Amino acid sequence: MPYKVYNGKTGVVYNVTKSSVGVLLYKVVGNRYMEKRINVRIEHVKHSRSREDFIKRVKLNAEKKRQAKEQGVHLHLKRQPVGPREAHTVEGSAPETITPIPYDTHI
């Protein structure tokens, strides 16, 4: 199994053998990134899903652009940050005064 530092890291496969793959990683060393090449068994490797949302968004944007062009409408495709939540009033029970229990040494 690969060393604990490389767990969860994303890299590029540069070599494939019958039972393992060579992975190119970038490791922080001091104030720079150093290229590391490690060989990992294929049981410890999985495909990265980081581009799935991007690819899905590109396809949706292409479809939206096509529809907007047919209708002759200008379309903004930039993502907008999520705004603050709506204001609401919290209604609960009345405040309750609590006091400490006196310390008792007898059991």
Rosetta blueprint (number, residue, H / E / L):
1 M L
2 P L
3 Y L
4 K H
5 V H
6 Y H
7 N L
8 G L
9 K L
10 T L
11 G L
12 V E
13 V E
14 Y E
15 N E
16 V E
17 T L
18 K L
19 S L
20 S E
21 V E
22 G E
23 V E
24 L E
25 L E
26 Y E
27 K E
28 V E
29 V E
30 G L
31 N L
32 R E
33 Y E
34 M E
35 E E
36 K E
37 R E
38 I E
39 N E
40 V E
41 R E
42 I H
43 E H
44 H H
45 V L
46 K L
47 H L
48 S L
49 R L
50 S L
51 R L
52 E H
53 D H
54 F H
55 I H
56 K H
57 R H
58 V H
59 K H
60 L H
61 N H
62 A H
63 E H
64 K H
65 K H
66 R H
67 Q H
68 A H
69 K H
70 E H
71 Q H
72 G L
73 V L
74 H L
75 L L
76 H L
77 L L
78 K L
79 R L
80 Q L
81 P L
82 V L
83 G L
84 P L
85 R L
86 E L
87 A L
88 H L
89 T L
90 V L
91 E L
92 G L
93 S L
94 A L
95 P L
96 E L
97 T L
98 I L
99 T L
100 P L
101 I L
102 P L
103 Y L
104 D L
105 T L
106 H L
107 I L
